[in-house]
């Protein structure tokens, strides 16, 4: 114990207040635990403050602007369309982000969760320190949930600063750049490239893999590439970024494609090649918590680490780095701490990319089923044959279902098109509850709606199509 420092006893402690941390704290409190949550920056974590939420706000604003400028087919003609980007950023920060983070803080207080401002690190397997600008305090605990999330990966030759940005920096620009280079064409890179392309920026994406969005099927990605082409986005694949040099009013990026070195000058470059877990400054070794070679915390099926009473969830553990995965794990771990007999079940985790069009996937693809020697039926229904998609003027896309050939059990689904992020939830539930494509076909869907594409794709799988 530090001299002059009185140790305070705590029951359950959560380190980090993102979509994993705050959910864990609230659920544990609901189940009768006395909970404290430690946050060194802002309530809500990366997702609410500088990630999923603000990026979706900018995506929405950029779509409004782009369609106001370019939409002519519906008889709606806009004149003198302008955009005040500082006003957009103010709306994003005050009307979206602040309201959500304020709401989370209110929910924590409503559930009697104590908020400790500062950075937490372990002293040993039963104690931790919370450090802040005025000093620090020592706490002992019964249980700890580590939910410290992740941060953008900085690569050699691209030190963040000035015009070399991570996703947080690009989300908070005060002006719309004329030229932008995006290193990495994954989820974050493609979404933010789409934002600025819609705002009129000349965007170049440099992706090391043979394709952008490598986690999605090729026919899904082709639709995003088509949209990028319409917006004059340049995509360089198999491109290895070498370095970036800050100039007075620009940045010069050097990269290599097929052995040839190239340079490109832009107003800004954003690096989005992955994220690293925030586990390096927690003192985990002092608590007996083991990590793998990537800095991810080892956990069992209950979310417990190698140290008894210490749990970990979200981006600091193996698996997809998704906010909804962290929230799910948060509830399970809270229930474990409360004495319930539960384990993690990852049968169906949806993945969504908010590009244009949206992409969403869950469960097995045709290729993955083949790798597992599962005979499947793949049924695909085009959005162009859906009345609601036609009335929205958004016919690019399709609904695809992957079902077990013999039983008809739904094993996976892939959606590319408007509303994909919302419709995927029905298919997640269908997989979780072992529904068949016959169950989906017999489910009455509202008309006219995009969700009818699920019913139509299911009918194709049964060999009884109505609308194709």
Residue pairs with C-beta under 8 A, 6 or more apart in sequence:
1 7
1 138
2 129
2 136
2 138
5 136
5 137
5 138
6 138
7 127
7 138
7 139
7 140
8 137
8 138
8 139
8 140
9 139
9 140
9 141
10 34
10 36
10 139
10 140
10 141
10 142
11 33
11 34
11 35
11 141
11 142
11 143
12 28
12 33
12 34
12 35
12 36
12 141
12 142
12 143
12 144
12 145
12 337
13 35
13 36
13 37
13 38
13 120
13 128
13 139
13 141
13 143
13 144
13 145
14 21
14 22
14 24
14 25
14 28
14 35
14 36
14 37
14 38
14 144
14 145
14 147
15 21
15 37
15 38
15 120
15 128
15 144
15 145
15 146
15 147
15 148
15 282
16 37
16 38
16 39
16 45
16 146
16 147
16 148
16 149
16 278
16 314
17 25
17 37
17 38
17 39
17 42
17 43
17 44
17 45
17 104
17 108
17 115
17 147
18 44
18 45
18 46
18 47
18 48
18 147
18 149
18 314
18 323
18 326
19 45
19 47
19 48
19 314
19 323
19 324
19 326
19 327
19 330
20 45
20 147
20 149
20 313
20 314
20 315
20 323
20 326
20 327
20 329
20 330
21 37
21 39
21 45
21 145
21 147
21 148
21 313
21 314
21 330
22 37
22 43
22 44
22 45
22 104
22 107
22 108
23 326
23 327
23 330
23 331
23 334
24 145
24 147
24 313
24 330
24 331
24 333
24 334
25 35
25 37
25 108
25 111
25 113
25 145
26 107
26 108
26 111
26 113
27 330
27 331
27 334
27 335
28 35
28 145
28 334
28 337
28 338
29 35
29 111
29 112
29 113
30 111
30 334
31 334
31 335
31 337
31 338
31 340
32 338
33 143
33 334
33 337
33 338
34 112
35 111
35 112
35 113
35 114
36 113
36 114
36 115
36 116
36 139
37 108
37 113
37 114
37 115
37 116
38 116
38 117
38 118
38 119
38 120
38 130
39 45
39 115
39 116
39 117
40 117
40 118
40 119
40 120
40 132
41 49
42 48
42 49
42 101
43 101
43 104
43 105
43 108
43 115
44 97
44 100
44 101
44 104
45 51
45 147
45 149
46 149
46 150
46 151
47 53
47 323
48 97
48 100
48 101
48 104
49 97
49 101
50 167
50 168
50 171
50 172
51 167
51 323
52 323
53 96
53 97
53 100
54 92
54 93
54 96
54 97
54 171
55 167
55 171
55 188
55 191
55 192
55 195
55 354
56 354
57 91
57 92
57 96
57 97
58 88
58 92
58 171
58 192
58 195
59 191
59 194
59 195
59 354
61 88
61 91
61 92
62 194
62 195
62 196
62 198
62 199
63 198
63 356
65 81
65 83
65 198
65 199
66 198
66 199
66 231
68 78
68 81
69 78
69 81
71 78
71 393
73 393
74 393
83 176
83 199
85 173
85 174
85 175
85 176
85 199
86 174
86 175
89 172
89 173
89 174
105 115
108 115
109 115
116 130
116 137
117 132
118 130
118 131
118 132
118 136
119 130
119 131
119 132
119 281
120 128
120 129
120 130
120 131
120 282
121 128
121 129
121 131
121 281
121 282
121 283
122 128
122 282
122 283
122 284
122 286
122 287
122 289
123 129
123 138
123 283
123 286
124 286
124 287
125 286
125 287
125 288
125 307
125 308
125 309
125 310
126 140
126 141
127 138
127 139
127 140
127 141
128 138
128 139
128 141
128 144
128 283
129 136
129 137
129 138
129 139
130 136
130 137
130 139
141 309
142 309
143 309
143 310
143 311
143 337
144 309
144 310
144 311
145 303
145 311
145 312
145 313
145 330
145 333
145 334
145 337
146 279
146 282
146 289
146 297
146 305
146 310
146 311
146 312
146 313
146 316
147 312
147 313
147 314
147 316
147 326
147 330
148 277
148 278
148 279
148 282
148 316
149 277
149 278
149 314
149 315
149 316
149 326
150 275
150 276
150 277
150 278
150 315
150 316
150 321
151 275
151 276
151 278
152 160
152 166
152 167
152 168
152 271
152 272
152 274
152 275
152 276
153 271
153 273
153 274
153 275
153 276
154 160
154 166
154 271
155 183
155 241
155 271
155 273
156 243
157 241
157 242
157 243
157 244
157 254
158 164
158 183
158 241
158 243
158 244
158 269
158 271
160 166
160 169
160 271
161 246
162 246
162 251
163 244
163 246
163 247
163 250
163 251
163 267
163 268
163 269
164 244
164 246
164 251
164 268
164 269
164 271
165 268
165 269
165 270
165 271
166 270
166 271
166 272
167 188
167 192
167 270
167 272
169 268
169 270
170 180
170 192
170 196
170 268
170 270
171 192
173 268
176 196
176 199
176 200
176 201
177 196
177 201
177 266
177 267
177 268
178 201
178 202
178 267
179 201
179 202
179 203
179 204
179 250
179 265
179 266
179 267
180 193
180 196
180 201
180 202
180 203
180 204
180 266
180 267
180 268
180 269
180 270
181 203
181 204
181 205
181 206
181 251
181 253
181 264
181 266
181 268
181 269
181 270
182 189
182 192
182 193
182 203
182 204
182 205
182 206
182 269
182 270
182 272
183 189
183 206
183 241
183 253
183 269
183 270
183 271
183 272
183 273
184 205
184 206
184 207
184 208
184 271
184 272
184 273
184 274
185 193
185 205
185 206
185 207
185 209
185 211
185 212
185 213
185 235
185 237
186 212
186 213
186 214
186 215
186 272
186 273
186 274
187 213
187 215
187 353
188 272
189 205
189 207
189 212
189 270
189 272
190 205
190 212
190 213
190 224
190 353
190 355
191 353
191 354
191 355
192 270
192 272
193 203
193 205
193 228
193 233
194 227
194 228
194 231
194 355
194 356
196 203
197 203
197 228
197 231
197 232
197 233
198 231
198 356
202 232
203 228
203 231
203 233
203 234
204 233
204 234
204 235
204 236
204 264
204 266
205 212
205 228
205 233
205 234
205 235
205 236
206 236
206 239
206 241
206 253
206 255
207 235
207 236
207 237
207 238
207 239
208 237
208 238
208 239
208 240
208 241
208 273
209 237
209 238
210 237
210 238
211 218
211 221
211 237
212 221
212 224
212 225
212 235
212 237
213 220
213 221
213 224
213 353
213 355
213 359
215 351
215 361
216 351
216 353
216 359
216 361
216 414
217 361
217 365
217 367
217 414
219 398
219 416
220 359
220 361
220 414
220 416
221 359
223 357
223 396
223 397
223 416
223 417
224 353
224 355
224 356
224 357
224 359
224 416
225 235
226 396
227 355
227 356
227 357
227 396
228 235
236 255
236 257
238 257
238 258
239 255
239 256
239 257
240 255
240 256
240 257
241 253
241 254
241 255
241 271
241 273
242 254
242 255
242 256
242 261
243 253
243 254
244 251
244 252
244 253
244 254
244 269
245 251
245 252
245 254
247 265
249 267
250 265
250 266
250 267
251 265
251 266
251 267
251 268
251 269
252 263
252 264
252 265
253 263
253 264
253 265
253 266
253 269
254 261
254 262
254 263
255 261
255 262
255 263
255 264
256 262
275 315
275 321
276 294
276 295
277 294
277 295
277 296
277 297
277 315
277 316
278 315
278 316
279 291
279 295
279 296
279 297
279 316
280 295
284 291
284 297
287 307
287 310
288 306
288 307
289 297
289 298
289 305
289 306
289 307
289 310
289 312
290 297
290 298
290 305
290 306
291 297
291 298
292 298
292 318
296 316
296 317
296 318
297 305
297 312
297 316
297 317
298 305
298 306
299 305
299 311
299 312
299 317
299 318
301 343
301 344
302 311
302 332
302 333
302 336
302 342
302 343
302 344
303 311
303 312
303 313
303 317
303 329
303 332
303 333
303 336
303 344
304 310
304 311
304 336
305 311
305 312
311 333
311 336
311 337
313 326
313 329
313 330
313 333
314 321
314 325
314 326
314 329
314 330
315 321
315 326
317 329
319 325
319 346
320 349
320 351
322 349
322 351
324 349
324 350
325 346
325 349
328 349
329 344
332 342
332 343
332 344
335 342
336 342
347 431
347 432
348 362
348 363
348 428
348 431
348 432
349 362
349 428
350 360
350 361
350 362
350 424
350 425
350 427
350 428
351 360
351 361
351 362
352 358
352 359
352 360
352 361
352 420
352 421
352 424
353 359
353 360
354 421
357 394
357 396
357 397
357 416
357 417
357 418
357 420
358 415
358 416
358 417
358 418
358 419
358 420
358 421
359 414
359 415
359 416
359 420
360 414
360 415
360 416
360 420
360 421
360 423
360 424
361 412
361 413
361 414
361 415
361 424
362 412
362 413
362 424
362 427
362 428
362 431
363 402
363 410
363 411
363 412
363 413
363 427
363 431
364 372
364 374
364 376
364 402
364 411
364 412
365 402
365 412
365 414
366 376
366 378
366 402
368 412
369 375
369 376
369 402
369 411
369 412
370 376
374 404
374 411
375 404
375 405
375 406
376 402
376 403
376 404
376 405
376 411
377 402
377 403
377 404
377 405
377 408
377 437
377 461
378 400
378 401
378 402
378 461
379 400
379 401
379 403
379 437
379 457
379 458
379 460
379 461
380 398
380 399
380 400
380 401
380 457
380 460
381 398
381 399
381 400
381 453
381 456
381 457
381 460
381 467
381 468
382 395
382 397
382 398
382 468
383 389
383 394
383 395
383 396
383 397
383 398
383 399
383 417
383 418
383 450
383 453
384 390
384 395
384 396
385 456
385 467
385 468
386 395
386 448
386 450
386 452
386 453
386 456
386 467
387 447
387 448
387 452
388 448
388 449
388 450
388 452
389 395
389 397
389 417
389 418
389 450
389 453
391 448
392 418
394 417
394 418
396 416
396 417
397 415
397 416
397 417
397 418
397 420
398 415
398 416
398 417
398 453
399 413
399 415
399 417
399 423
399 453
399 454
399 456
399 457
400 413
400 414
400 415
400 457
401 410
401 412
401 413
401 427
401 437
401 440
401 454
401 457
401 458
401 461
402 410
402 411
402 412
402 413
402 414
403 409
403 410
403 411
403 436
403 437
403 461
404 411
407 436
408 436
408 437
408 438
408 461
408 462
409 434
409 435
409 436
410 427
410 430
410 431
410 435
410 436
410 437
410 440
411 431
412 431
413 424
413 427
413 430
413 431
415 423
415 424
415 427
415 453
417 450
417 453
418 450
419 450
423 450
423 451
423 453
423 454
426 451
426 454
427 454
429 435
430 439
430 440
437 457
437 458
437 461
437 462
438 458
438 462
440 454
440 455
440 458
441 455
441 458
441 459
441 461
441 462
441 464
443 454
443 455
445 451
445 452
445 454
445 455
446 452
456 465
456 466
456 467
456 468
459 465
459 466
460 468
